[in-house]
Amino acid sequence: MVLLQQILFVLVAAAAIGLFAKKIGRIRRNILLGKDEDYTDNPGLRWKNLLLLAFGQKKMFRNPLVAVFHFVIYAGFIIINIEVLEIVIDGILGTHRVFYQFGGGFYIFLIDAFEILALGVLAACVIFLCRRNILKLRRFLSHDLDGWPWSDANYILLTEIILMTLFLTMNASDTLLQGRGYGHYGEHPTGNFIVSQWLHPVLGSFSTPTLTGLERTCWWLHILGIFAFLNYLPYSKHLHIMLAFPNAWYARLNPEGKLRNMKAIQQEVLYAMQPETAPPPPAEGEAPPPTPKFGAKDVFDLSWRNLLDAYSCTECGRCSAACPANITGKVLSPRKIMMSTRDRLEEVGKNISANGSFQDDGKNLLNYITVEELRACTTCNACVEECPVSISPLEIIVEMRRALVMEDSNVPAEWTGLFSNIENNFAPWKFSPDDRDRWATEA
């Protein structure tokens, strides 16, 4: 019977890890569809960002109470994985509480700590469920979250509650069986654990076979739930649990609010102001230089860093809550910009998986993000400043606006006079450069 359980466990674990690795491989491929950019400079500062933004969740602590609850869930997810490691080893080797042999006292201390964390995770998840579904905070009521995104968050919180309940029930059943000296349970006398012991009055009346079945059921459901959760992550906004770390490492180190110039346009402006520096036209029969592309029409035109941002988005809505355009009733929502970019990237990825390479589907990012949304942005950088995992919706907005203007000539009518003046007079005003200082002599 034990051997059969070991074989079953190994098969389930291999399938879960294999499916997860396959999906993560596709996500990595999708991210690398973006243009190459170098984010390997200043490793010291990058380690600092990793520790403060990802591990320390620095930006979350602008709201200390919420940050503490979030940190408890985060710490529970990270630290309780040590207990998951023991379950995996037990499942493969057919052992029971294999880590107990390395030091009973320290082992009991660890499990007590895990149980306190599990209780904290339970409380935090209940509070977050209430915030979303009863208090209904404004940033959770946006139409950005209609449908699946709204359900996704609830599913994760409910799953966490179930997993922690299974963990505590498993421990309570185990320690009761220890007290009865039943089978291999009596080989590891841990005594009662700090939280699960409070379930003893409820479970203590169960017969030994019933308790054994309950302990084994909770053990299996707990690890199967974790394997299911592992494979759910890549389809959920909670992928940020993993991607927050590379996102923090590859954080943008430029001064806040600095926009990236387009070198090709910058050079053209210099040529216009200093014609003598312009290169000679190509000789007869010589191919002209390739025409550069300006801005981004589709995910291929964005950088891999922008695409990593899209997958790292937590959908928390802090960016949209801080956006002045959104606050004043404009259609722009920086959160939706990231969600729409991710949706388009996923569609492109499915196209590649189905066809071996991308086949033109007649779509681009403008099928997901409207011109009205892009023009509403004030480039104030508030969304970037508020994001807890260093995402920049602003970069995507600016690149798409550049494509609209410079590739498609898609501009409001009011802008055409401005552009004409800049092209002819090198200034937004309709005055010749020679006449620009005449007002001083006429005064």
C-alpha positions as CSV (number, residue, x, y, z in Angstrom):
1,M,0.0,0.0,0.0
2,V,2.8,2.4,0.9
3,L,4.7,1.6,-2.3
4,L,1.5,2.2,-4.4
5,Q,1.1,5.6,-2.7
6,Q,4.8,6.4,-3.4
7,I,4.3,5.6,-7.1
8,L,1.1,7.6,-7.3
9,F,2.8,10.6,-5.6
10,V,5.8,10.5,-7.9
11,L,3.5,10.4,-11.0
12,V,1.4,13.3,-9.8
13,A,4.4,15.4,-8.8
14,A,6.1,14.8,-12.1
15,A,3.0,15.7,-14.1
16,A,2.4,18.9,-12.0
17,I,6.0,20.0,-12.3
18,G,6.2,19.2,-16.0
19,L,3.0,21.1,-16.9
20,F,4.2,24.1,-14.8
21,A,7.6,24.1,-16.5
22,K,6.0,23.9,-19.9
23,K,3.8,26.9,-19.3
24,I,6.6,28.9,-17.7
25,G,8.7,28.2,-20.8
26,R,6.0,29.6,-23.0
27,I,5.7,32.7,-20.8
28,R,9.5,33.2,-21.1
29,R,9.3,32.8,-24.9
30,N,6.5,35.4,-25.0
31,I,8.5,37.9,-22.9
32,L,11.5,37.5,-25.2
33,L,9.4,38.4,-28.2
34,G,10.1,42.0,-27.2
35,K,13.0,44.1,-28.3
36,D,16.3,43.6,-26.5
37,E,17.4,46.0,-23.8
38,D,20.3,45.9,-21.3
39,Y,19.3,46.0,-17.7
40,T,22.5,44.6,-16.2
41,D,24.2,47.7,-15.0
42,N,24.8,48.7,-11.3
43,P,24.3,45.3,-9.7
44,G,24.7,46.8,-6.2
45,L,21.6,49.0,-6.6
46,R,19.7,46.1,-8.3
47,W,20.4,43.9,-5.2
48,K,19.1,46.7,-3.1
49,N,15.9,47.0,-5.2
50,L,15.4,43.2,-5.0
51,L,15.7,43.2,-1.2
52,L,13.6,46.3,-0.6
53,L,10.9,46.0,-3.3
54,A,10.5,42.3,-3.7
55,F,11.4,40.7,-0.4
56,G,10.7,43.8,1.8
57,Q,7.7,45.0,-0.2
58,K,8.8,48.6,0.5
59,K,6.0,50.3,-1.4
60,M,3.3,48.3,0.2
61,F,4.1,49.8,3.6
62,R,2.7,53.2,2.5
63,N,-0.5,51.6,3.9
64,P,1.0,49.8,7.0
65,L,-2.0,47.8,8.1
66,V,-2.7,46.3,4.6
67,A,1.1,45.8,4.2
68,V,1.3,43.7,7.3
69,F,-1.5,41.5,6.2
70,H,-0.1,41.1,2.7
71,F,3.4,40.4,4.2
72,V,1.9,37.6,6.4
73,I,0.4,36.0,3.3
74,Y,3.7,36.4,1.4
75,A,5.8,35.1,4.3
76,G,3.4,32.2,4.7
77,F,3.7,31.3,1.0
78,I,7.5,31.5,1.1
79,I,8.3,30.0,4.5
80,I,5.7,27.2,4.7
81,N,7.2,25.8,1.5
82,I,9.8,24.3,3.8
83,E,6.9,22.2,5.2
84,V,5.9,21.4,1.6
85,L,9.4,20.2,0.9
86,E,9.0,17.7,3.8
87,I,5.7,16.5,2.4
88,V,7.3,16.0,-1.0
89,I,10.2,14.0,0.5
90,D,7.8,11.9,2.6
91,G,5.7,11.2,-0.5
92,I,8.7,10.0,-2.5
93,L,10.4,8.0,0.2
94,G,7.3,6.7,1.9
95,T,8.4,8.3,5.2
96,H,6.6,10.3,7.8
97,R,7.9,13.7,9.1
98,V,11.3,13.0,7.7
99,F,12.9,16.2,9.1
100,Y,12.1,15.3,12.7
101,Q,15.2,13.1,12.8
102,F,17.5,16.1,12.3
103,G,16.4,17.6,15.6
104,G,13.1,17.1,17.4
105,G,13.2,20.4,19.4
106,F,14.0,22.6,16.5
107,Y,11.5,20.7,14.3
108,I,8.7,21.4,16.8
109,F,9.7,25.0,16.9
110,L,9.5,25.2,13.1
111,I,6.1,23.6,12.9
112,D,4.8,25.9,15.6
113,A,6.1,28.9,13.6
114,F,4.4,27.5,10.5
115,E,1.2,27.1,12.3
116,I,1.3,30.7,13.6
117,L,1.9,31.8,10.0
118,A,-0.9,29.6,8.7
119,L,-3.3,31.2,11.2
120,G,-2.1,34.6,10.1
121,V,-2.6,33.7,6.5
122,L,-6.2,32.5,7.3
123,A,-7.0,35.8,9.0
124,A,-5.4,37.9,6.3
125,C,-7.3,36.1,3.5
126,V,-10.6,36.5,5.3
127,I,-9.9,40.2,5.7
128,F,-8.9,40.6,2.0
129,L,-12.1,38.7,0.9
130,C,-14.2,41.1,3.0
131,R,-12.3,44.1,1.5
132,R,-13.1,42.9,-2.0
133,N,-16.6,41.6,-1.6
134,I,-18.2,43.4,1.4
135,L,-16.4,46.8,1.8
136,K,-15.9,46.9,-2.0
137,L,-13.0,49.4,-2.2
138,R,-13.2,51.8,-5.1
139,R,-10.2,50.5,-7.0
140,F,-11.7,47.0,-6.9
141,L,-15.0,48.2,-8.5
142,S,-13.5,49.2,-11.8
143,H,-14.8,47.6,-15.0
144,D,-11.1,46.6,-15.6
145,L,-11.8,43.6,-13.3
146,D,-15.2,42.5,-14.8
147,G,-15.4,38.8,-15.3
148,W,-12.4,36.5,-14.8
149,P,-10.0,39.1,-13.1
150,W,-12.6,39.6,-10.3
151,S,-13.1,35.9,-9.8
152,D,-9.4,35.1,-10.0
153,A,-8.6,37.1,-6.8
154,N,-11.4,35.4,-4.9
155,Y,-10.3,31.9,-6.0
156,I,-6.8,32.5,-4.8
157,L,-7.9,33.7,-1.4
158,L,-10.3,30.8,-1.0
159,T,-7.6,28.4,-2.0
160,E,-5.2,29.8,0.6
161,I,-7.9,29.4,3.3
162,I,-8.5,25.8,2.3
163,L,-4.8,24.9,2.2
164,M,-4.1,26.4,5.6
165,T,-7.2,24.7,7.1
166,L,-6.0,21.3,5.6
167,F,-2.5,21.9,7.1
168,L,-3.8,22.6,10.6
169,T,-6.3,19.7,10.5
170,M,-3.6,17.4,9.3
171,N,-1.3,18.3,12.2
172,A,-4.2,18.0,14.7
173,S,-5.0,14.5,13.5
174,D,-1.3,13.5,13.5
175,T,-0.7,14.6,17.1
176,L,-3.9,12.9,18.3
177,L,-2.7,9.7,16.6
178,Q,0.7,10.2,18.3
179,G,-1.0,10.4,21.6
180,R,-2.7,7.0,21.0
181,G,0.7,5.5,20.0
182,Y,-0.8,4.3,16.7
183,G,1.5,2.9,14.0
184,H,4.3,5.1,12.7
185,Y,2.7,8.2,14.2
186,G,4.1,7.2,17.6
187,E,7.6,7.1,16.3
188,H,7.9,10.9,16.2
189,P,6.6,12.2,19.5
190,T,6.3,15.9,18.7
191,G,3.7,16.6,21.2
192,N,0.9,19.1,20.5
193,F,1.5,22.0,18.2
194,I,0.7,25.6,19.2
195,V,-2.3,26.2,17.0
196,S,-3.6,22.8,15.8
197,Q,-4.0,21.6,19.4
198,W,-7.1,23.8,19.6
199,L,-8.8,21.4,17.1
200,H,-8.3,18.4,19.5
201,P,-11.7,18.9,21.3
202,V,-13.4,18.6,17.9
203,L,-11.4,15.7,16.5
204,G,-10.7,13.8,19.7
205,S,-13.9,11.9,19.6
206,F,-13.1,10.3,16.3
207,S,-12.1,6.7,16.2
208,T,-8.5,5.8,15.3
209,P,-9.3,4.6,11.8
210,T,-11.3,7.7,11.1
211,L,-8.5,10.0,12.4
212,T,-6.0,8.1,10.2
213,G,-8.2,8.5,7.2
214,L,-8.7,12.2,8.0
215,E,-4.9,12.8,8.4
216,R,-4.1,11.0,5.1
217,T,-7.0,12.8,3.3
218,C,-5.7,16.2,4.5
219,W,-2.1,15.3,3.6
220,W,-3.1,14.3,0.1
221,L,-5.5,17.2,-0.5
222,H,-2.9,19.7,0.9
223,I,-0.1,18.6,-1.5
224,L,-2.5,18.1,-4.4
225,G,-3.9,21.6,-3.8
226,I,-0.4,23.0,-3.8
227,F,0.4,21.2,-7.1
228,A,-2.9,22.6,-8.5
229,F,-2.1,26.0,-7.2
230,L,1.4,25.8,-8.8
231,N,-0.2,25.2,-12.2
232,Y,-2.9,27.8,-11.7
233,L,-0.3,30.6,-11.1
234,P,0.8,31.1,-14.7
235,Y,-2.8,31.7,-15.7
236,S,-3.5,34.1,-12.8
237,K,-2.5,37.6,-11.8
238,H,-0.8,35.9,-8.9
239,L,2.1,35.0,-11.2
240,H,3.5,38.2,-9.6
241,I,4.4,36.0,-6.6
242,M,7.3,34.7,-8.8
243,L,7.9,37.6,-11.3
244,A,8.1,40.3,-8.7
245,F,11.7,39.2,-8.0
246,P,13.1,39.5,-11.6
247,N,10.9,42.6,-12.0
248,A,12.6,44.2,-9.0
249,W,16.1,43.1,-10.2
250,Y,15.6,44.6,-13.6
251,A,14.1,47.8,-12.2
252,R,14.5,51.0,-14.3
253,L,17.4,53.0,-12.8
254,N,16.8,56.2,-14.8
255,P,15.7,59.4,-12.9
256,E,12.0,59.2,-12.2
257,G,9.9,60.7,-15.0
258,K,12.7,60.7,-17.6
259,L,11.4,59.8,-21.0
260,R,13.6,57.9,-23.5
261,N,14.5,59.9,-26.6
262,M,14.3,58.4,-30.0
263,K,17.8,58.7,-31.4
264,A,16.7,58.6,-35.0
265,I,14.4,61.6,-34.5
266,Q,16.9,63.4,-32.4
267,Q,19.4,63.0,-35.2
268,E,16.9,64.4,-37.8
269,V,16.4,67.5,-35.6
270,L,20.1,68.0,-35.5
271,Y,20.4,67.7,-39.2
272,A,17.6,70.2,-39.7
273,M,19.3,72.7,-37.4
274,Q,22.8,72.0,-38.8
275,P,22.3,70.8,-42.4
276,E,26.1,70.6,-43.0
277,T,26.2,67.6,-40.6
278,A,23.7,65.6,-42.6
279,P,25.1,62.5,-44.4
280,P,25.1,62.7,-48.2
281,P,22.3,61.0,-50.1
282,P,23.0,57.4,-51.3
283,A,24.8,57.2,-54.6
284,E,23.0,56.1,-57.7
285,G,22.2,52.4,-57.5
286,E,23.0,52.3,-53.8
287,A,20.2,51.1,-51.5
288,P,18.8,53.7,-49.2
289,P,19.2,53.0,-45.4
290,P,16.3,51.1,-43.9
291,T,13.4,53.3,-42.6
292,P,13.3,53.0,-38.8
293,K,10.1,52.1,-37.0
294,F,8.9,54.6,-34.5
295,G,7.0,53.6,-31.3
296,A,5.1,50.4,-30.8
297,K,2.1,49.1,-32.7
298,D,2.2,45.6,-31.3
299,V,3.9,43.6,-28.6
300,F,6.9,42.9,-30.9
301,D,7.7,46.6,-30.9
302,L,7.9,46.9,-27.1
303,S,10.9,45.9,-25.1
304,W,11.1,42.5,-23.2
305,R,11.1,44.6,-20.1
306,N,7.6,46.0,-21.0
307,L,6.4,42.5,-21.6
308,L,7.8,41.3,-18.3
309,D,5.9,44.1,-16.7
310,A,2.7,42.9,-18.3
311,Y,3.0,39.4,-16.8
312,S,4.1,40.9,-13.4
313,C,1.0,43.1,-12.9
314,T,-0.8,42.4,-9.7
315,E,-4.0,44.1,-10.8
316,C,-4.1,45.8,-7.5
317,G,-5.2,49.1,-9.1
318,R,-2.9,51.4,-7.1
319,C,-1.7,52.9,-10.4
320,S,-5.3,53.7,-11.6
321,A,-6.2,55.0,-8.2
322,A,-3.3,57.5,-8.4
323,C,-3.9,58.4,-12.1
324,P,-5.2,62.0,-12.4
325,A,-6.8,61.2,-15.8
326,N,-8.7,58.2,-14.2
327,I,-9.6,60.2,-11.1
328,T,-11.2,62.9,-13.3
329,G,-13.3,60.4,-15.2
330,K,-11.2,59.8,-18.3
331,V,-11.3,56.4,-19.9
332,L,-7.6,55.8,-19.1
333,S,-6.7,53.1,-16.5
334,P,-3.0,52.2,-16.3
335,R,-4.1,48.8,-14.8
336,K,-6.1,48.1,-18.0
337,I,-3.1,49.1,-20.1
338,M,-1.0,46.3,-18.5
339,M,-3.9,43.8,-18.5
340,S,-4.6,44.5,-22.2
341,T,-0.9,44.2,-23.1
342,R,-0.8,40.8,-21.4
343,D,-4.0,39.7,-23.2
344,R,-2.5,40.6,-26.5
345,L,0.8,38.9,-25.7
346,E,-1.0,35.7,-24.6
347,E,-2.9,35.7,-27.9
348,V,0.3,36.2,-29.9
349,G,1.8,33.3,-27.9
350,K,-1.1,31.0,-28.7
351,N,-0.7,32.0,-32.4
352,I,3.0,31.0,-32.3
353,S,2.2,27.7,-30.5
354,A,-0.4,26.8,-33.0
355,N,1.6,27.7,-36.2
356,G,5.2,27.3,-35.2
357,S,5.8,31.0,-35.9
358,F,3.6,34.1,-35.7
359,Q,1.1,34.3,-38.5
360,D,-0.5,37.8,-39.1
361,D,-3.9,37.8,-37.5
362,G,-4.8,41.4,-38.6
363,K,-4.7,42.6,-35.0
364,N,-2.3,44.8,-32.9
365,L,-2.4,46.5,-29.6
366,L,-4.9,49.1,-30.8
367,N,-7.5,46.3,-30.8
368,Y,-7.0,46.2,-27.1
369,I,-6.1,49.7,-26.1
370,T,-8.0,52.6,-27.6
371,V,-6.6,55.9,-28.9
372,E,-8.8,57.8,-26.4
373,E,-7.1,55.9,-23.5
374,L,-3.6,56.7,-24.9
375,R,-4.3,60.5,-25.4
376,A,-5.8,60.8,-21.9
377,C,-2.4,60.2,-20.3
378,T,-0.6,63.2,-18.8
379,T,2.8,61.4,-18.5
380,C,2.8,62.5,-14.8
381,N,4.5,59.2,-13.7
382,A,2.1,58.7,-10.8
383,C,1.3,55.1,-12.0
384,V,4.9,54.2,-12.0
385,E,5.5,55.7,-8.6
386,E,2.7,53.8,-7.0
387,C,3.3,50.4,-8.4
388,P,4.5,48.0,-5.7
389,V,6.5,45.8,-8.2
390,S,8.1,48.6,-10.4
391,I,5.9,48.3,-13.4
392,S,5.7,51.2,-16.0
393,P,2.4,51.5,-17.9
394,L,3.7,54.9,-19.0
395,E,6.4,53.4,-21.2
396,I,3.8,51.4,-23.2
397,I,1.5,54.4,-23.5
398,V,4.3,56.7,-24.8
399,E,5.6,54.1,-27.3
400,M,2.0,53.5,-28.6
401,R,1.4,57.3,-28.9
402,R,4.7,57.6,-30.8
403,A,3.5,55.0,-33.3
404,L,0.2,56.8,-33.7
405,V,1.8,60.1,-34.5
406,M,4.9,59.1,-36.4
407,E,3.7,55.9,-38.2
408,D,0.0,56.5,-38.7
409,S,-0.2,60.4,-38.7
410,N,-3.0,59.9,-36.3
411,V,-3.2,63.2,-34.4
412,P,-5.9,65.5,-33.2
413,A,-6.6,68.3,-35.7
414,E,-5.4,70.9,-33.2
415,W,-1.9,69.4,-33.3
416,T,-1.3,69.8,-37.1
417,G,-0.7,73.5,-36.9
418,L,1.8,72.9,-34.0
419,F,3.7,70.3,-36.0
420,S,3.8,72.5,-39.1
421,N,5.2,75.4,-37.1
422,I,7.9,73.2,-35.5
423,E,8.8,71.8,-38.9
424,N,9.0,75.2,-40.6
425,N,9.9,77.6,-37.7
426,F,11.6,75.2,-35.2
427,A,9.1,76.4,-32.5
428,P,5.4,75.9,-31.8
429,W,4.6,79.5,-32.7
430,K,3.8,80.8,-36.2
431,F,6.8,83.2,-36.3
432,S,9.8,83.0,-38.5
433,P,13.0,82.4,-36.6
434,D,14.3,85.7,-38.0
435,D,11.3,87.6,-36.6
436,R,11.3,85.9,-33.2
437,D,13.1,88.7,-31.3
438,R,11.5,91.6,-33.2
439,W,9.2,92.3,-30.3
440,A,12.2,93.6,-28.3
441,T,13.1,96.3,-30.9
442,E,9.5,97.4,-31.4
443,A,8.8,97.9,-27.7
